[in-house]
Amino acid sequence: CRVPQLAEDLYQVLEEVVGSGPVVLIGHSMGAMTIMRLAQSRPELFGSQVLGVALFCTSAGELTDHSPIRGIPGRTFHRVAEPLMAGLNRIPELVSQGRRAGSDLGYVVTRRMAFGSDDVPPSYVDFASEMLAEIPLEVVADYYPAIGELDEFGALEIVSTVPTVVVGGENDMITPIEHTARIVELLPKAEAIRVEECGHMGMIEKHEVFNGALDR
């Protein structure tokens, strides 16, 4: 459960589904990290088969310095979070009650962590909460260490060889806007968009902005 394996999975999808045809890769959060890792592991694809890239609400690394909870330093949060999730895995029934789609707790956490505006429609929160509830906690726990290992800055030189758009939410609590800005610094030719009152699930919350970027 690591980003390099996800990149290999993406490469297999390209081989088996796309073949030799041209493709535009669009990734949100860990999906964008996967695209960056693919650029590092398979640079020959970029400019030949991969003709465009969109990186949404993501980071290229150094996420252990960030905490989604105010008042708790990033490295403290990440040091505590991994064993905490391992412990929660031992009480899956209790956790699933709080995470299940439609639960008050699941709604509040999703509303707080995934969205950035005060007037986000409840239907958007319900939709995101339902998706998140389908992900087993053990999968989240298995992938969590990948965040600390992430270092995809070297990929951006390769990504810069194709048209690229980078979009980040000003109120993203998961991959903060500062990480979007760092990617943009290393992709000076990319279209860069900072979306106000937008959280991590920006392609739901501000879908017209993200769709417009893809259309261009």
For each residue, the residues with C-beta under 8 A, 3 or more apart:
1: 5 139 142 143 146
2: 5 6 143 145 146 149
3: 6 7 30 33 34 37 146 149 150 152
4: 7 8 37 41
5: 1 2 8 9
6: 2 3 9 10 30 33 34 37
7: 3 4 10 11 34 37 38 40 41 42
8: 4 5 11 12 41
9: 5 6 12 13 34
10: 6 7 13 14 25 34 35 38
11: 7 8 14 15 38 41 42
12: 8 9 15 16
13: 9 10 16 17 18
14: 10 11 17 18 23 45 49
15: 11 12 18 19
16: 12 13
17: 13 14
18: 13 14 15 21 23 49
19: 15
20: 49
21: 18 49
22: 49 50 51
23: 14 18 49 50 51
24: 50 51 52 53 54
25: 10 35 38 50 52 53 54
26: 31 53 54 56 214
27: 30 31 32 33 34 35 53 54 55 56 58
28: 31 32 56 57 58 203
29: 32 33 56 57 58 174 175 200
30: 3 6 27 33 34 58 143 146
31: 26 27 28 34 35 56 58
32: 27 28 29 35 36 54 55 56 57 58
33: 3 6 27 29 30 36 37 58 59 60 150 152
34: 3 6 7 9 10 27 30 31 37 38
35: 10 25 27 31 32 38 39 53 55 159
36: 32 33 39 40 55 60 152 155 156 159
37: 3 4 6 7 33 34 40 41 152 155
38: 7 10 11 25 34 35 41 42 45
39: 35 36 42 43 45 46 152 155 156 158 159
40: 7 36 37 43 152 154 155 158
41: 4 7 8 11 37 38
42: 7 11 38 39 45
43: 39 40 46 158
44: 48
45: 14 38 39 42 48 49 50
46: 39 43 49 50 53 158 159 161 162
47: 50 51 161 162
48: 44 45
49: 14 18 20 21 22 23 45 46
50: 22 23 24 25 45 46 47 53 162
51: 22 23 24 47 162 163
52: 24 25 162 163 164
53: 24 25 26 27 35 46 50 159 162 163 164 165
54: 24 25 26 27 32 164 165 166 167 213 214
55: 27 32 35 36 58 159 164 165 166 167 183
56: 26 27 28 29 31 32 167 168 202 203 210
57: 28 29 32 167 168 169 172 174 175 180 200 201 202 203
58: 27 28 29 30 31 32 33 55 168 175 179 180 183
59: 33 62 63 150 175 176 179 182 183
60: 33 36 150 151 152 153 155 156 179 182 183 186
61: 150 151 152 153
62: 59 65 66 150 179
63: 59 66 74 78 147 148 150 175 179
64: 74 75 78 147 148
65: 62 74 75
66: 62 63 74 176 179
67: 70 72 73 74 76 77 78
68: 77 113 173 174
69: 72 77
70: 67
71:
72: 67 69 76 77
73: 67 76 77
74: 63 64 65 66 67 77 78
75: 64 65 78 79
76: 67 72 73 79 80
77: 67 68 69 72 73 74 80 81
78: 63 64 67 74 75 81 82 147 148
79: 75 76 82
80: 76 77 83 84
81: 77 78 84 85 144
82: 78 79 85 86 141 144 145
83: 80 86 87
84: 80 81 87 88
85: 81 82 88 89 137 140 141 144
86: 82 83 89 90 141
87: 83 84 90 91
88: 84 85 91 92 95 137 141
89: 85 86 92 95 137 138 141
90: 86 87
91: 87 88 94 95
92: 88 89 95 96 137 138
93: 96 97
94: 91 97 98
95: 88 89 91 92 98 99 137
96: 92 93 99 100 137
97: 93 94 100 103
98: 94 95 103 105 106
99: 95 96 103 105 106 132 133 137
100: 96 97 103 106 133
101: 106 126 129 130 133 134
102: 106 107 126 129 130
103: 97 98 99 100 106 107
104: 107 108
105: 98 99 108 109
106: 98 99 100 101 102 103 109 110 129 132 133
107: 102 103 104 110 111 125 126 129
108: 104 105 111 112
109: 105 106 112 113
110: 106 107 113 114 115 125 128 129 132
111: 107 108 114 115 120 125
112: 108 109 115 173
113: 68 109 110 173 174 199 200
114: 110 111 125 128 132 174 199 200 201
115: 110 111 112 120 124 125 128 199 200 201 205
116: 120 169 170 171 172 197 198 199 200 202 205
117: 120 171 197 198 199 205
118: 197
119:
120: 111 115 116 117 124 125 205
121: 124 125
122: 125 126
123: 126 127
124: 115 120 121 127 128 201 204 205
125: 107 110 111 114 115 120 121 122 128 129
126: 101 102 107 122 123 129 130
127: 123 124 130 131 204
128: 110 114 115 124 125 131 132 201 204
129: 101 102 106 107 110 125 126 132 133
130: 101 102 126 127 133 134
131: 127 128 134 135
132: 99 106 110 114 128 129 135
133: 99 100 101 106 129 130
134: 101 130 131
135: 131 132 139 140
136: 139 140
137: 85 88 89 92 95 96 99 140 141
138: 89 92 141 142
139: 1 135 136 142 143
140: 85 135 136 137 143 144
141: 82 85 86 88 89 137 138 144
142: 1 138 139
143: 1 2 30 139 140 146 147
144: 81 82 85 140 141 147
145: 2 82 148 149
146: 1 2 3 30 143 149 150
147: 63 64 78 143 144 150
148: 63 64 78 145
149: 2 3 145 146
150: 3 33 59 60 61 62 63 146 147
151: 60 61 154
152: 3 33 36 37 39 40 60 61 155 156
153: 60 61 156 186
154: 40 151 157
155: 36 37 39 40 60 152 158 159
156: 36 39 60 152 153 159 160 183 186 187
157: 154 160 186
158: 39 40 43 46 155 161
159: 35 36 39 46 53 55 155 156 162 164 187
160: 156 157 164 186 187 188 189 190
161: 46 47 158
162: 46 47 50 51 52 53 159
163: 51 52 53
164: 52 53 54 55 159 160 187 189 190 191
165: 53 54 55 190 191 192 193 213 214 216
166: 54 55 180 183 184 187 190 191 192 193
167: 54 55 56 57 180 192 193 195 202 209 210 213
168: 56 57 58 172 175 177 179 180 181 193 194 195 202
169: 57 116 172 177 195 198 199 200 202 205 206
170: 116 177 194 195 196 197 198
171: 116 117 177 197 198 199
172: 57 116 168 169 175 176 177 180 198 199 200 202
173: 68 112 113 176 199 200
174: 29 57 68 113 114 200
175: 29 57 58 59 63 168 172 179 180 200
176: 59 66 172 173 179 180
177: 168 169 170 171 172 180 181 194
178: 181 182
179: 58 59 60 62 63 66 168 175 176 182 183
180: 57 58 166 167 168 172 175 176 177 183 184 192 194
181: 168 177 178 184 185 194
182: 59 60 178 179 185 186
183: 55 58 59 60 156 166 179 180 186 187
184: 166 180 181 187 188 190 192
185: 181 182 188
186: 60 153 156 157 160 182 183
187: 156 159 160 164 166 183 184 190 192
188: 160 184 185
189: 160 164
190: 160 164 165 166 184 187
191: 164 165 166 213 216
192: 165 166 167 180 184 187
193: 165 166 167 168 209 213
194: 168 170 177 180 181
195: 167 168 169 170 198 202 206 209
196: 170
197: 116 117 118 170 171 206
198: 116 117 169 170 171 172 195 202 205 206 209
199: 113 114 115 116 117 169 171 172 173 202 205
200: 29 57 113 114 115 116 169 172 173 174 175
201: 57 114 115 124 128 204 205
202: 56 57 116 167 168 169 172 195 198 199 205 206 209 210
203: 28 56 57 206 207 210 211
204: 124 127 128 201 207
205: 115 116 117 120 124 169 198 199 201 202
206: 169 195 197 198 202 203 209 210
207: 203 204 210 211
208: 211 212
209: 167 193 195 198 202 206 212 213
210: 56 167 202 203 206 207 213 214
211: 203 207 208 214 215
212: 208 209 215 216
213: 54 165 167 191 193 209 210 216
214: 26 54 165 210 211
215: 211 212
216: 165 191 212 213
